[in-house]
């Protein structure tokens, strides 16, 4: 589960960065929400994802 969570977080961040670079605010909101969901899931399972997450991407 931890490895899959890390993969999903990485993918969400990559998609978010791509949406921001393409100036697609709607897509950025979607990917930011997915990233926040994954962080919440990790917290519920006591998984520390702080090293995997670029917190600057969470500011919208």
HTML snippet that shows the backbone in 3Dmol.js (N, CA, C, O; Angstrom):
<script src="https://3Dmol.org/build/3Dmol-min.js"></script>
<div id="view" style="width:600px;height:400px;position:relative"></div>
<script>
const pdb = `
ATOM      1  N   UNK A   1       0.815  -1.199   0.000  1.00  0.00           N
ATOM      2  CA  UNK A   1       0.000   0.000   0.000  1.00  0.00           C
ATOM      3  C   UNK A   1       0.859   1.263   0.000  1.00  0.00           C
ATOM      4  O   UNK A   1       0.522   2.238  -0.671  1.00  0.00           O
ATOM      5  N   UNK A   2       1.946   1.253   0.735  1.00  0.00           N
ATOM      6  CA  UNK A   2       2.781   2.445   0.831  1.00  0.00           C
ATOM      7  C   UNK A   2       3.384   2.788  -0.527  1.00  0.00           C
ATOM      8  O   UNK A   2       3.409   3.954  -0.922  1.00  0.00           O
ATOM      9  N   UNK A   3       3.871   1.776  -1.242  1.00  0.00           N
ATOM     10  CA  UNK A   3       4.468   2.032  -2.548  1.00  0.00           C
ATOM     11  C   UNK A   3       3.427   2.572  -3.532  1.00  0.00           C
ATOM     12  O   UNK A   3       3.715   3.496  -4.293  1.00  0.00           O
ATOM     13  N   UNK A   4       2.241   2.010  -3.520  1.00  0.00           N
ATOM     14  CA  UNK A   4       1.182   2.492  -4.417  1.00  0.00           C
ATOM     15  C   UNK A   4       0.798   3.924  -4.075  1.00  0.00           C
ATOM     16  O   UNK A   4       0.554   4.731  -4.972  1.00  0.00           O
ATOM     17  N   UNK A   5       0.744   4.240  -2.810  1.00  0.00           N
ATOM     18  CA  UNK A   5       0.430   5.603  -2.382  1.00  0.00           C
ATOM     19  C   UNK A   5       1.503   6.574  -2.872  1.00  0.00           C
ATOM     20  O   UNK A   5       1.191   7.666  -3.346  1.00  0.00           O
ATOM     21  N   UNK A   6       2.751   6.176  -2.756  1.00  0.00           N
ATOM     22  CA  UNK A   6       3.849   7.023  -3.225  1.00  0.00           C
ATOM     23  C   UNK A   6       3.747   7.250  -4.739  1.00  0.00           C
ATOM     24  O   UNK A   6       3.961   8.362  -5.222  1.00  0.00           O
ATOM     25  N   UNK A   7       3.424   6.204  -5.470  1.00  0.00           N
ATOM     26  CA  UNK A   7       3.272   6.310  -6.924  1.00  0.00           C
ATOM     27  C   UNK A   7       2.133   7.263  -7.274  1.00  0.00           C
ATOM     28  O   UNK A   7       2.268   8.104  -8.164  1.00  0.00           O
ATOM     29  N   UNK A   8       1.013   7.128  -6.572  1.00  0.00           N
ATOM     30  CA  UNK A   8      -0.144   7.982  -6.841  1.00  0.00           C
ATOM     31  C   UNK A   8       0.139   9.444  -6.505  1.00  0.00           C
ATOM     32  O   UNK A   8      -0.287  10.344  -7.229  1.00  0.00           O
ATOM     33  N   UNK A   9       0.850   9.680  -5.418  1.00  0.00           N
ATOM     34  CA  UNK A   9       1.201  11.046  -5.026  1.00  0.00           C
ATOM     35  C   UNK A   9       2.127  11.670  -6.065  1.00  0.00           C
ATOM     36  O   UNK A   9       1.940  12.820  -6.462  1.00  0.00           O
ATOM     37  N   UNK A  10       3.119  10.910  -6.500  1.00  0.00           N
ATOM     38  CA  UNK A  10       4.041  11.404  -7.517  1.00  0.00           C
ATOM     39  C   UNK A  10       3.292  11.744  -8.800  1.00  0.00           C
ATOM     40  O   UNK A  10       3.524  12.798  -9.392  1.00  0.00           O
ATOM     41  N   UNK A  11       2.406  10.871  -9.228  1.00  0.00           N
ATOM     42  CA  UNK A  11       1.639  11.104 -10.455  1.00  0.00           C
ATOM     43  C   UNK A  11       0.750  12.336 -10.323  1.00  0.00           C
ATOM     44  O   UNK A  11       0.669  13.142 -11.250  1.00  0.00           O
ATOM     45  N   UNK A  12       0.087  12.487  -9.188  1.00  0.00           N
ATOM     46  CA  UNK A  12      -0.784  13.647  -8.975  1.00  0.00           C
ATOM     47  C   UNK A  12       0.024  14.940  -9.017  1.00  0.00           C
ATOM     48  O   UNK A  12      -0.420  15.937  -9.587  1.00  0.00           O
ATOM     49  N   UNK A  13       1.196  14.921  -8.419  1.00  0.00           N
ATOM     50  CA  UNK A  13       2.033  16.122  -8.434  1.00  0.00           C
ATOM     51  C   UNK A  13       2.520  16.440  -9.848  1.00  0.00           C
ATOM     52  O   UNK A  13       2.542  17.603 -10.252  1.00  0.00           O
ATOM     53  N   UNK A  14       2.907  15.414 -10.595  1.00  0.00           N
ATOM     54  CA  UNK A  14       3.363  15.640 -11.961  1.00  0.00           C
ATOM     55  C   UNK A  14       2.234  16.212 -12.822  1.00  0.00           C
ATOM     56  O   UNK A  14       2.461  17.117 -13.625  1.00  0.00           O
ATOM     57  N   UNK A  15       1.035  15.690 -12.657  1.00  0.00           N
ATOM     58  CA  UNK A  15      -0.110  16.195 -13.421  1.00  0.00           C
ATOM     59  C   UNK A  15      -0.455  17.622 -13.010  1.00  0.00           C
ATOM     60  O   UNK A  15      -0.812  18.449 -13.848  1.00  0.00           O
ATOM     61  N   UNK A  16      -0.345  17.902 -11.717  1.00  0.00           N
ATOM     62  CA  UNK A  16      -0.617  19.248 -11.232  1.00  0.00           C
ATOM     63  C   UNK A  16       0.383  20.247 -11.812  1.00  0.00           C
ATOM     64  O   UNK A  16      -0.006  21.324 -12.264  1.00  0.00           O
ATOM     65  N   UNK A  17       1.644  19.901 -11.800  1.00  0.00           N
ATOM     66  CA  UNK A  17       2.669  20.779 -12.367  1.00  0.00           C
ATOM     67  C   UNK A  17       2.395  21.010 -13.852  1.00  0.00           C
ATOM     68  O   UNK A  17       2.492  22.140 -14.331  1.00  0.00           O
ATOM     69  N   UNK A  18       2.058  19.958 -14.576  1.00  0.00           N
ATOM     70  CA  UNK A  18       1.766  20.087 -16.010  1.00  0.00           C
ATOM     71  C   UNK A  18       0.567  21.003 -16.240  1.00  0.00           C
ATOM     72  O   UNK A  18       0.582  21.823 -17.158  1.00  0.00           O
ATOM     73  N   UNK A  19      -0.455  20.872 -15.425  1.00  0.00           N
ATOM     74  CA  UNK A  19      -1.642  21.728 -15.565  1.00  0.00           C
ATOM     75  C   UNK A  19      -1.300  23.182 -15.268  1.00  0.00           C
ATOM     76  O   UNK A  19      -1.780  24.085 -15.954  1.00  0.00           O
ATOM     77  N   UNK A  20      -0.488  23.411 -14.269  1.00  0.00           N
ATOM     78  CA  UNK A  20      -0.080  24.780 -13.944  1.00  0.00           C
ATOM     79  C   UNK A  20       0.746  25.378 -15.079  1.00  0.00           C
ATOM     80  O   UNK A  20       0.544  26.530 -15.462  1.00  0.00           O
ATOM     81  N   UNK A  21       1.673  24.592 -15.610  1.00  0.00           N
ATOM     82  CA  UNK A  21       2.517  25.082 -16.706  1.00  0.00           C
ATOM     83  C   UNK A  21       1.707  25.344 -17.971  1.00  0.00           C
ATOM     84  O   UNK A  21       2.043  26.234 -18.752  1.00  0.00           O
ATOM     85  N   UNK A  22       0.640  24.570 -18.173  1.00  0.00           N
ATOM     86  CA  UNK A  22      -0.212  24.739 -19.363  1.00  0.00           C
ATOM     87  C   UNK A  22      -1.293  25.787 -19.137  1.00  0.00           C
ATOM     88  O   UNK A  22      -2.131  26.017 -20.009  1.00  0.00           O
ATOM     89  N   UNK A  23      -1.275  26.421 -17.968  1.00  0.00           N
ATOM     90  CA  UNK A  23      -2.275  27.428 -17.609  1.00  0.00           C
ATOM     91  C   UNK A  23      -3.695  26.880 -17.751  1.00  0.00           C
ATOM     92  O   UNK A  23      -4.560  27.480 -18.389  1.00  0.00           O
ATOM     93  N   UNK A  24      -3.898  25.719 -17.131  1.00  0.00           N
ATOM     94  CA  UNK A  24      -5.208  25.072 -17.120  1.00  0.00           C
ATOM     95  C   UNK A  24      -5.707  25.022 -15.671  1.00  0.00           C
ATOM     96  O   UNK A  24      -5.545  24.008 -14.993  1.00  0.00           O
ATOM     97  N   UNK A  25      -6.314  26.116 -15.200  1.00  0.00           N
ATOM     98  CA  UNK A  25      -6.694  26.202 -13.792  1.00  0.00           C
ATOM     99  C   UNK A  25      -7.690  25.124 -13.350  1.00  0.00           C
ATOM    100  O   UNK A  25      -7.597  24.626 -12.228  1.00  0.00           O
ATOM    101  N   UNK A  26      -8.631  24.762 -14.207  1.00  0.00           N
ATOM    102  CA  UNK A  26      -9.604  23.731 -13.832  1.00  0.00           C
ATOM    103  C   UNK A  26      -8.899  22.401 -13.581  1.00  0.00           C
ATOM    104  O   UNK A  26      -9.184  21.714 -12.600  1.00  0.00           O
ATOM    105  N   UNK A  27      -7.983  22.046 -14.468  1.00  0.00           N
ATOM    106  CA  UNK A  27      -7.232  20.798 -14.296  1.00  0.00           C
ATOM    107  C   UNK A  27      -6.349  20.869 -13.048  1.00  0.00           C
ATOM    108  O   UNK A  27      -6.211  19.884 -12.323  1.00  0.00           O
ATOM    109  N   UNK A  28      -5.761  22.024 -12.804  1.00  0.00           N
ATOM    110  CA  UNK A  28      -4.922  22.186 -11.622  1.00  0.00           C
ATOM    111  C   UNK A  28      -5.728  21.959 -10.350  1.00  0.00           C
ATOM    112  O   UNK A  28      -5.251  21.311  -9.418  1.00  0.00           O
ATOM    113  N   UNK A  29      -6.936  22.485 -10.311  1.00  0.00           N
ATOM    114  CA  UNK A  29      -7.798  22.292  -9.142  1.00  0.00           C
ATOM    115  C   UNK A  29      -8.100  20.810  -8.941  1.00  0.00           C
ATOM    116  O   UNK A  29      -8.069  20.315  -7.814  1.00  0.00           O
ATOM    117  N   UNK A  30      -8.389  20.106 -10.025  1.00  0.00           N
ATOM    118  CA  UNK A  30      -8.683  18.669  -9.939  1.00  0.00           C
ATOM    119  C   UNK A  30      -7.495  17.892  -9.380  1.00  0.00           C
ATOM    120  O   UNK A  30      -7.661  17.052  -8.495  1.00  0.00           O
ATOM    121  N   UNK A  31      -6.303  18.169  -9.891  1.00  0.00           N
ATOM    122  CA  UNK A  31      -5.115  17.429  -9.463  1.00  0.00           C
ATOM    123  C   UNK A  31      -4.707  17.807  -8.040  1.00  0.00           C
ATOM    124  O   UNK A  31      -4.216  16.968  -7.285  1.00  0.00           O
ATOM    125  N   UNK A  32      -4.912  19.065  -7.682  1.00  0.00           N
ATOM    126  CA  UNK A  32      -4.617  19.488  -6.310  1.00  0.00           C
ATOM    127  C   UNK A  32      -5.557  18.779  -5.333  1.00  0.00           C
ATOM    128  O   UNK A  32      -5.132  18.354  -4.258  1.00  0.00           O
ATOM    129  N   UNK A  33      -6.817  18.655  -5.700  1.00  0.00           N
ATOM    130  CA  UNK A  33      -7.788  17.957  -4.850  1.00  0.00           C
ATOM    131  C   UNK A  33      -7.410  16.485  -4.706  1.00  0.00           C
ATOM    132  O   UNK A  33      -7.517  15.915  -3.620  1.00  0.00           O
ATOM    133  N   UNK A  34      -6.970  15.873  -5.802  1.00  0.00           N
ATOM    134  CA  UNK A  34      -6.546  14.465  -5.738  1.00  0.00           C
ATOM    135  C   UNK A  34      -5.347  14.316  -4.813  1.00  0.00           C
ATOM    136  O   UNK A  34      -5.286  13.382  -4.013  1.00  0.00           O
ATOM    137  N   UNK A  35      -4.405  15.228  -4.921  1.00  0.00           N
ATOM    138  CA  UNK A  35      -3.225  15.192  -4.057  1.00  0.00           C
ATOM    139  C   UNK A  35      -3.632  15.329  -2.593  1.00  0.00           C
ATOM    140  O   UNK A  35      -3.126  14.605  -1.735  1.00  0.00           O
ATOM    141  N   UNK A  36      -4.533  16.243  -2.313  1.00  0.00           N
ATOM    142  CA  UNK A  36      -5.009  16.422  -0.939  1.00  0.00           C
ATOM    143  C   UNK A  36      -5.726  15.177  -0.440  1.00  0.00           C
ATOM    144  O   UNK A  36      -5.581  14.805   0.725  1.00  0.00           O
ATOM    145  N   UNK A  37      -6.495  14.532  -1.301  1.00  0.00           N
ATOM    146  CA  UNK A  37      -7.163  13.272  -0.924  1.00  0.00           C
ATOM    147  C   UNK A  37      -6.141  12.196  -0.570  1.00  0.00           C
ATOM    148  O   UNK A  37      -6.302  11.482   0.419  1.00  0.00           O
ATOM    149  N   UNK A  38      -5.107  12.085  -1.369  1.00  0.00           N
ATOM    150  CA  UNK A  38      -4.077  11.075  -1.109  1.00  0.00           C
ATOM    151  C   UNK A  38      -3.351  11.356   0.208  1.00  0.00           C
ATOM    152  O   UNK A  38      -3.027  10.429   0.951  1.00  0.00           O
ATOM    153  N   UNK A  39      -3.100  12.622   0.491  1.00  0.00           N
ATOM    154  CA  UNK A  39      -2.460  12.989   1.760  1.00  0.00           C
ATOM    155  C   UNK A  39      -3.369  12.610   2.927  1.00  0.00           C
ATOM    156  O   UNK A  39      -2.902  12.116   3.954  1.00  0.00           O
ATOM    157  N   UNK A  40      -4.651  12.842   2.762  1.00  0.00           N
ATOM    158  CA  UNK A  40      -5.614  12.481   3.808  1.00  0.00           C
ATOM    159  C   UNK A  40      -5.662  10.965   4.022  1.00  0.00           C
ATOM    160  O   UNK A  40      -5.701  10.492   5.158  1.00  0.00           O
ATOM    161  N   UNK A  41      -5.660  10.225   2.942  1.00  0.00           N
ATOM    162  CA  UNK A  41      -5.663   8.761   3.045  1.00  0.00           C
ATOM    163  C   UNK A  41      -4.418   8.296   3.801  1.00  0.00           C
ATOM    164  O   UNK A  41      -4.506   7.439   4.680  1.00  0.00           O
ATOM    165  N   UNK A  42      -3.278   8.853   3.462  1.00  0.00           N
ATOM    166  CA  UNK A  42      -2.038   8.497   4.147  1.00  0.00           C
ATOM    167  C   UNK A  42      -2.133   8.794   5.640  1.00  0.00           C
ATOM    168  O   UNK A  42      -1.726   7.979   6.467  1.00  0.00           O
ATOM    169  N   UNK A  43      -2.667   9.953   5.977  1.00  0.00           N
ATOM    170  CA  UNK A  43      -2.797  10.334   7.393  1.00  0.00           C
ATOM    171  C   UNK A  43      -3.688   9.358   8.154  1.00  0.00           C
ATOM    172  O   UNK A  43      -3.405   9.012   9.301  1.00  0.00           O
ATOM    173  N   UNK A  44      -4.768   8.915   7.507  1.00  0.00           N
ATOM    174  CA  UNK A  44      -5.664   7.955   8.164  1.00  0.00           C
ATOM    175  C   UNK A  44      -4.963   6.641   8.472  1.00  0.00           C
ATOM    176  O   UNK A  44      -5.358   5.923   9.391  1.00  0.00           O
ATOM    177  N   UNK A  45      -3.930   6.327   7.712  1.00  0.00           N
ATOM    178  CA  UNK A  45      -3.197   5.081   7.907  1.00  0.00           C
ATOM    179  C   UNK A  45      -1.846   5.314   8.589  1.00  0.00           C
ATOM    180  O   UNK A  45      -0.974   4.445   8.582  1.00  0.00           O
ATOM    181  N   UNK A  46      -1.693   6.492   9.173  1.00  0.00           N
ATOM    182  CA  UNK A  46      -0.460   6.862   9.880  1.00  0.00           C
ATOM    183  C   UNK A  46       0.786   6.710   9.010  1.00  0.00           C
ATOM    184  O   UNK A  46       1.818   6.224   9.473  1.00  0.00           O
ATOM    185  N   UNK A  47       0.685   7.126   7.755  1.00  0.00           N
ATOM    186  CA  UNK A  47       1.817   7.095   6.835  1.00  0.00           C
ATOM    187  C   UNK A  47       2.301   8.523   6.647  1.00  0.00           C
ATOM    188  O   UNK A  47       1.536   9.400   6.246  1.00  0.00           O
ATOM    189  N   UNK A  48       3.564   8.749   6.935  1.00  0.00           N
ATOM    190  CA  UNK A  48       4.152  10.077   6.798  1.00  0.00           C
ATOM    191  C   UNK A  48       4.583  10.276   5.348  1.00  0.00           C
ATOM    192  O   UNK A  48       5.498   9.607   4.870  1.00  0.00           O
ATOM    193  N   UNK A  49       3.931  11.184   4.661  1.00  0.00           N
ATOM    194  CA  UNK A  49       4.244  11.446   3.253  1.00  0.00           C
ATOM    195  C   UNK A  49       4.940  12.786   3.063  1.00  0.00           C
ATOM    196  O   UNK A  49       5.085  13.254   1.934  1.00  0.00           O
ATOM    197  N   UNK A  50       5.365  13.398   4.143  1.00  0.00           N
ATOM    198  CA  UNK A  50       5.941  14.739   4.054  1.00  0.00           C
ATOM    199  C   UNK A  50       7.160  14.794   3.134  1.00  0.00           C
ATOM    200  O   UNK A  50       7.395  15.819   2.493  1.00  0.00           O
ATOM    201  N   UNK A  51       7.923  13.735   3.059  1.00  0.00           N
ATOM    202  CA  UNK A  51       9.100  13.721   2.189  1.00  0.00           C
ATOM    203  C   UNK A  51       8.716  13.577   0.713  1.00  0.00           C
ATOM    204  O   UNK A  51       9.519  13.890  -0.166  1.00  0.00           O
ATOM    205  N   UNK A  52       7.523  13.117   0.443  1.00  0.00           N
ATOM    206  CA  UNK A  52       7.080  12.880  -0.937  1.00  0.00           C
ATOM    207  C   UNK A  52       6.323  14.061  -1.528  1.00  0.00           C
ATOM    208  O   UNK A  52       6.197  14.165  -2.748  1.00  0.00           O
ATOM    209  N   UNK A  53       5.821  14.947  -0.684  1.00  0.00           N
ATOM    210  CA  UNK A  53       4.899  15.990  -1.138  1.00  0.00           C
ATOM    211  C   UNK A  53       5.592  17.350  -1.190  1.00  0.00           C
ATOM    212  O   UNK A  53       6.235  17.778  -0.232  1.00  0.00           O
ATOM    213  N   UNK A  54       5.444  18.007  -2.322  1.00  0.00           N
ATOM    214  CA  UNK A  54       5.904  19.373  -2.462  1.00  0.00           C
ATOM    215  C   UNK A  54       4.767  20.273  -1.976  1.00  0.00           C
ATOM    216  O   UNK A  54       3.809  20.524  -2.707  1.00  0.00           O
ATOM    217  N   UNK A  55       4.882  20.748  -0.760  1.00  0.00           N
ATOM    218  CA  UNK A  55       3.797  21.522  -0.131  1.00  0.00           C
ATOM    219  C   UNK A  55       3.499  22.823  -0.863  1.00  0.00           C
ATOM    220  O   UNK A  55       2.413  23.378  -0.703  1.00  0.00           O
ATOM    221  N   UNK A  56       4.432  23.319  -1.659  1.00  0.00           N
ATOM    222  CA  UNK A  56       4.161  24.556  -2.398  1.00  0.00           C
ATOM    223  C   UNK A  56       3.066  24.325  -3.436  1.00  0.00           C
ATOM    224  O   UNK A  56       2.390  25.273  -3.835  1.00  0.00           O
ATOM    225  N   UNK A  57       2.880  23.090  -3.877  1.00  0.00           N
ATOM    226  CA  UNK A  57       1.840  22.785  -4.863  1.00  0.00           C
ATOM    227  C   UNK A  57       0.447  22.823  -4.255  1.00  0.00           C
ATOM    228  O   UNK A  57      -0.543  22.911  -4.980  1.00  0.00           O
ATOM    229  N   UNK A  58       0.362  22.757  -2.949  1.00  0.00           N
ATOM    230  CA  UNK A  58      -0.961  22.734  -2.301  1.00  0.00           C
ATOM    231  C   UNK A  58      -1.562  24.119  -2.165  1.00  0.00           C
ATOM    232  O   UNK A  58      -2.749  24.261  -1.871  1.00  0.00           O
ATOM    233  N   UNK A  59      -0.752  25.130  -2.375  1.00  0.00           N
ATOM    234  CA  UNK A  59      -1.271  26.492  -2.322  1.00  0.00           C
ATOM    235  C   UNK A  59      -1.929  26.816  -3.654  1.00  0.00           C
ATOM    236  O   UNK A  59      -1.304  26.685  -4.706  1.00  0.00           O
ATOM    237  N   UNK A  60      -3.159  27.229  -3.612  1.00  0.00           N
ATOM    238  CA  UNK A  60      -3.855  27.480  -4.860  1.00  0.00           C
ATOM    239  C   UNK A  60      -4.262  28.870  -4.959  1.00  0.00           C
ATOM    240  O   UNK A  60      -4.868  29.266  -5.955  1.00  0.00           O
TER     241      UNK A  60
END
`;
const viewer = $3Dmol.createViewer("view");
viewer.addModel(pdb, "pdb");
viewer.setStyle({}, {cartoon: {color: "spectrum"}});
viewer.zoomTo();
viewer.render();
</script>
